[in-house]
Amino acid sequence: MPYAHRTIVVVGAGFSGTAVAINLLRLAGDEPLRIVLVDRARVARGAAYARSEYPHLLNVPAGRMSATSAEPAEFLAFLRRRLPGASADDFVPRELYGDYLESVLRTAELASPPHVRLDRVHGRVSFIESAREASPVHVHLADGRRLTGDEVVLALGNPAPARLPGVEALWGSSRYIEDPWIAPPAFRPGETVLVVGTGLTMADIVLAGASASASAVVHAISRHGLLPPSQTAFRPRHIESAAPALLRSVPLSMRRLFRLVRALSEDMERRGGDWREAITLVRNVAPTLWRRLPASERRRFLRHARCYWDIHRHRLADRTAAALDELRRKSKLHVHAGRIAGFGVAGGRIRVDWRMRGEERMSTLWVDRVINCTGPDYDARRTRDPLLRGLLSQGLAVADTLGLGLRTGSHGALIDARGSVSDRLYYLGPMLRADHWETTAVQELRGYAERLALHLLAPRRVQPADEPLKPERLLAHEARG
C-alpha cells in the first residue's frame, strides 16, 4: 500500500484509544488513511483490562458495556459466545472485556477499505513536537523513534495516584506501593497492611491481595471512611420524566441540586424504583449541569459533595461488595475515617500517624506495608508523566484550575496557553472531566470517541460537541465504509 497522505496517531490503546481507532476504521471514507495506535502495553488492554491472576470483575453489568452506541448488545453477544449462559445483568471478569475490545478492533481492521491502514506500535511516547502554525505533529518515543501525524489523539488513560502526605520516609522501600496497578501486590501470610483509600481501587487490591493470604489483616483509611454500595439489577423506569426538572433548576446551586437529587431518589423508591435511577439520571445530564454551575459552586461541590457522589456513582459488583463484607465480618478488613499525617520506619515496620475523623488527638497504627489506593490524580499541575509535563511546559496544553484535568474545546481539542483551540492535538479520557465532569465510564467515553472520529474524518462538518451521536447515523457511516 502506498504511503497514506493522512495520518492520525493515537497515543494510548486502552479503552479510549482503541475506541477511537475502531471508529476511525469503521467510518473512514474515500481518503487514504493511516491510523497509528501507540501503547507501551498490549493494545486494547490498558491497566483496566489486563490479564491478571485475580479475576477482577467489571463493576458495570455486561448489558451496558458495549463499545459502540449503535450496537448496545454487542458486548453481551460476544460474551455469550464465550459463556453461553451469560445475562445482561452479569458482572464478568475484566480480561474478557479486553478480549472483546481486541476482537472488535481486529474485525474493524479486516472490514476497513484497502486504502485504510492500522499500524500498531509498541513503545512509550515521551515528547510531542508541534509548531503552532499548520504543520505535521512529531511524536517522539523514548527509544528514539519518531512518528509523524496530521493529527494526534492523546488517550492516556488514568493518571497515577497523588503522593501521600509525609510519605518521604518510605520512598525506595519495597514495603510502599505507590501505584498498585504497576505492580499489584500479593499479601503475605500474617502481615498487616494499610490501604489508603476506600473506593474501587481499594476493593480490587484488597480482594486480590487477600486471595493470596487469608491471614493478612488490612486497615483502610480515607477522609470519610465511605465504601461504595453494590450495584443492583435496576431498570431506569422513571428517568425520562424527571430530567427536565433538573435542567430547569435556575439559578443552579449545589445546595439546590443536592436537595433535588435527594428528593428524586426518595420519590423513585416510594414508587417502587431504586435510588440508583436518580444517580443515572444525574449522570446523563451531568455535562450540561456542570457547564451551568458557576466556578464557586463547582468548588463547593468538590469540597463538600464530591466524595458522596463518587461512592454512589461508582458502585461495586454485588459479588465484590459481598466479599468485602465477609472480610469485615471476619475482622480481616477494618475501615477507618480520618487523615494521615505522616509515616516513619522503626524496627522493620511502618508507623502510621493519623487522626480519626472528628478527633483532635493523633493515633498510631503499626503496619508491615502501605499501598496507595487513593485512585487517579487528575490534577495535571501535579503530574509526573513526562509527556504531560512536556505538553504543559510548551504551552500546548493547559491544566484546569480546579485540578480536574485538561482544558479542552469541542471534540476534546486541546486548549493551549494562549487560549487557542488546537486543530491537530486532541485529548480523550477521564481528564475531560474538567469541562464535562462525567468522563470515566464506557457509556460516556464511547460517545466522545464516536464524535471525535466523525470530526477527524469530516472536519468541515462540525458536529456540536455535546450532541449525542445517533445510532442510525453511525450505522449509516459503517454501511458506507
N, C-alpha and C positions, 0 to 999 in steps of 0.2 A: 504493500500500500504506500503511495507517495506521502510525503510529509503533509500533515493537515495544517492549513494556514490558520486555523483557530484552535487554540489550546487552552483548556481550563484545568488548572491544578487545584486539587482538593487535598488540603493538609489535614490528615486525621481520618481514620477509617473505622471509627466506632459507629454507633447508630447514625449520627448526623451526617458524617461524611459519606457513609455507604448509601444513605437515603438520597443524598444529592446526586451521587453517581448513578444510582438506579434511575432516578427521574431524568437525568440528562440523557441516558441511554434510551429510555422509553420515549422521550419527547423530541429527540433530535430530528431535525428536518433535512433539507437537501444539502446543507453546507457541510463540507468536510470538517470533522471534529475529532480532536484528540482529548481524551479525559485522562488525566494522570492522578491516580489515587495513591497518596503517600502516607505510610504509617510505620512506626517503629516496631509494631507488633503485627499480629495476624489480621488481615483485612476482615472486616465485618464482626470483629470480636470486641476490641476495646477492653477496658477493665471490667465492664459490667457483664459481658457475656463470654468471658474467657473460660476455658476448661479448668475445672477445679476438683480437688479430691472430695470436697464437701459439696453436696448438691444444693447450692443456694437457689432459692425459689424466686421467680418473678413476684413482685408484690401487686401486680395487676392481673385480673383474670385473663385467660387466653383469648376470650372473645373480644377483648378490647385492645389487642396488641398488634393488629395489622400494621404493616409499614406503609400502606397506601390507603388514602381515604376512598379511592374508587372501588376497592375490594375489601370491605371491612371484615370479612370472614376468611381472608387469605391465610393468616397465620393458623387459624383453627383448622382449616383444610390441610395445611402442611402437617400440623400436629397429629391429626387423625391418621395420616399415612404412617406415622411412627407409632402412635398409641391409638389404636382403633376405638377404644372406649372413651377417649377424651371428650370433655364437655366444655362449653364456653365459660363455665364458672371455675374451671380448674386453675390452680396455680402450679406452674410446671417449672422444672429446672432451667436456669438461665442459659446454660450452654446450648439447650435446644433452640433457644431464640437466636443464638449466634449461628447455629446450623441453618436456620430459616433465612437469616439475612444473607449468608453465603450463597444459599440456593437461589434466592431472588435475584441477587447481583449476577450470578452466573447465567441465569435464564435471560435476564435483560441484555446481557452482553451477547449471548448467542442469537437473540432475536433482533439485535440492532442492525441498521443498514451497513453495507460493506464499507461505506465511506466514514464510518464512526469507529473509533478505536479506543479501547480501555487499556491503559498501562498501569500495572501495579508496581510500585516502587517501595522497597523496604529500606527505611532509614529515618533518621531524626532531622527534622528541619531546624536549623539553628539561627537563620537570619533571612530576612526578606528585604530585597533592594528594589525600591520603586521610586522613580522620579515623579514629580508632581505633574509634569506635562504628560500628554499621551505618549506612552511607550510601553514595551513589554515589562512584565514584573519578573525579577530574577529571584528564584527560591534556592537558597544555599543549604546544602545538607552538611551535617557535622563531619562527614568523611571526605569532604572536598568536592563532591559532585555538585552540579548546578543545573536546575531546571528553569525553563523559561515559559511563561504563560501569558496569555492575553488578560485573563482574569484569574484571581486566586481566591479560593474559599477556605477560610480558616475554620475547621471543625475540630476543635482541640479537646473536646470532652471536658470532664470535670477537673478543675484545678486541685492541687494538693491542699490538705488542711492547713489552717493557720497554726503557727507555732504556739505552744502552750506558754503561759506566763511562768517565769522562773525556771525554765527547762534547761538553761545553760549547763547546769551541773550534770546533766545526763547525756550531753552531746558526745557522740562517739561510742556510747555504751550499747552493747547488744541487748541490754535489758530495756531499752527505749525504742519503740516502734513509732516513728513519726508519721509514716504513711502506710497503713496496713494493707493497701491494695498493691503496693510494690512488692512487699514480702509478707503475705498473710501468715500470721504466727499460729503455731500449734501449742496449746497449753501443755506444760509439763506436769507430771503427777505431783499433787500436793502443793503446788505453788499458789501464791496469792497474787492476783492480777488487778491492777487498776485500769479501767477503761474510762477515758474522759469523753463524755457524750452519751446520750441515752436515746438516740434516734435510730434510723435504719442501719447506719454503718455499725453501730454498737450491736444490733441484733445479729447481723451477719457474722461479725467477728467473734462474738461470744458463743454462738451456736457452733460455728466451725471449730473454734478452739476447744470447747467443752467436749466435742465429739472425739477429740484426741486424748482427753484426760477427764474422766468423770470425777476425779478427786480435787481438781482445781477449784479455787474459790475466787469469785470475781466481784469487785466493787465497781459500780458505775456511777459517775458523778456528772451532773450538769447543773446549770443555774437553777432550774425549776424542778429537776428530777422527774420530768414527764416522759412517759413511754407512749409510743404511737398505739392507737387501738387497732383492732383487727378489721380487715375487710369483711364485707358481707355480700351475699348474692342479691343486693337490692336492685330494683328496676326504677329508672327515673320517670315515675308516673306523673309527678306533679310539677315538673320543672318548667315547661314552656310558659304556663300561665303566670309564673312568679317572676320571670326575668324582667319584664317591663318595670315593675315596682322598684327594683334595684337601680335600673338605668335612669329612672326618673328622679332619683334622690339628689335634689339640688336645693341648697348648696350641699355638697358632699363633704362629710367629715368622717373621721374614723369612729367617733362615738356614735354617730347616726348609723353608719354602716354596720357597726358591731351589733347594735340593737336590732336592726332589720334582719340580719342573718340569724341571730338567736331566736327572734320571733318566728322566722321562716322555718327553722329547724323544729321548733316546738309544734308549729302548725302541721308540718308534714307528719310528725309522729302521732299527733292526735287523729290524723286522717288515715292512720294505718300504714304510713310510709316509714322512711328511715332518715335520720338526720344527715346521713351521707349524701342524700339527694340535694340538700341545701348546699353542701360543700361543692358538689359537682356543678350546681348552678353558678355559684360564685366563680368557680374555676373557669367556666365557659365564657363569662363576661369580664374576667379579671383584666385583660389588656385594656378594655375600654374604661373600666373603673380606675385602673392605675393611672392612665393618662389624665383622667379628670381630677385626680387628687392633687391639691396644692403640695408643694415641697414640704411645707410644715406638717401636713397631715401624713405624708409618706414617712417622715421621720418619726412621727408619733406611732405609726403602725409598727415600724421596725423596732422601736424602743419598748413598746408595751404589748403588742398583739402578735408579733411575728412567731414567737415560739408556740402559741396556741394554734395559729393557722397551720404551722408546719406539721405538728403531730396529727391534726385532724385531716390534713390534706394528703400527707404521705403515710399511708397506713400499711400494716403488716398483713402478709398472707395469714390465713387463720391458723395453719399448722405452725408457722413461725411464732405467732403470738402464744399459742398453747405451749410450745416448747420453752419459751421464756418464762411463762407462768409456772411451769413444772420446776425449772431451775430455782426460781424464787421460793417455791414451796419447800424445796429440799435444802434451802439456805445455801445454795451454790452461787446465787446471784443476789447481791444487795444493791439497791438503787438509792442514791442519796441526792438531795437538793442542796447545792452550795457552790462556793467559789474556791478554786485552788489558788494559793498564794505563792507556792514555790516547792522545790524539791531539793533533797540532799541525799548523799550516799554515805552509809556507815555500815561497817561490818558485812559488806556484801549485799546489803538490802537497800531499798529506796525509801526514804522518809518523805511523806506527802503532808505538807502543811496546808490545811484547808479550813474554811469557815462555813459551818452549816447555815443554810438559809434561815434568816430571822434571828440569828445569834451573833453576839459580839466576840465571844471568845474563840480562839483558834483551837482546832483539833488536829491530831496527828494520826496518820494511818501508815503502817509499815507494809510494804508490798515487795514482791520479787520482780515485777515487771510493770511497765507503764505503756499503754497503747493509746495513741491519739485517734479517737473516733469522733471528732467534732464535725466531720463532714467537710465538703469542699469550701474553700475560702474564695469567694467570688470578687473580693476587693483587689482589682488589678493593680492598685497602687502598692500592694504588698507582695506582688508576685515574685517568685524566684525562678520562673521559667525564662530562659534566655531569649526565646522567640518573642514572648510578650514584652519583656523588658526592652528589647530592641525596637519593637514597633512603637512603644510609648516614648522612648528616648528620641526617636527620629521624628516624632510628631505625626506618625501615620495613623495612630490610634489614640483615643482619649479615654481615661478611666472615668467612670461615673462617680460623682462627688459623694454619693451615699454608700459607696463601696459595694455595689451590686453587680458590677461587670463593666462592659464597654459601651460607649455611646455609639448608637447606630441609627441610620436612616432607613428608608424604605428597603425592604428585602434584605435587611442585615448589612447594608453598605456601611463600611466604617466611616465615622466622622473623624476628621483629623484635627490637629491642634489649632488650625485657622478657622474651624467650623465648617469646612467644605466637606461635602459628601462624596466619597470615592465612587468611581465607576469601574474600578478594577479590583478593589480589595473588599471582601465580604466576610462576615462572621456568621456562623450558625452554631448554636449550642446554648448552654444554660446561662451564659453571661449576657444573653439578650434580655434577661430579666430587668436590667436597668431601665428599659423602655417598655417592656411588656409584662413583667412580673412572672407569669406562668410560662416557663420555657424549659422545663426539665423532663417532661414525660413524652412518651411516644406520641400520644394523641396531639400534643401541640407541635412537637418537633417535625412530625411528618408533614404537617401543613406548611410550616416555614420552608421545609425542603422542597416541596412541590412548587410553591410560589417563587422561590429563588431560582429553581431550574427553568421555569417558564420565563422569568425575567432575563436570565442569562442568554437563553436561546432566542428571545424575541425582545431585545432591549428597547426597540422603538415603540412597542405596545406595552406601555407601563400599566401594570395592574395595581390598584391600591393595596398597600401593604397589609391591611387588616381585612381585606375581603376574602371570605372563605373560598377555597378552591372547590368548585362544584364537581362532584364525581363524574358527571356526564362529560364535562369539559376535559378532564384528564383522560377518560376513555376515548374521546374523540381524537386526542393527540396520539394516544397509543395506536389507534387504528390507522391513523395517517402514517405513523412510523413503520 
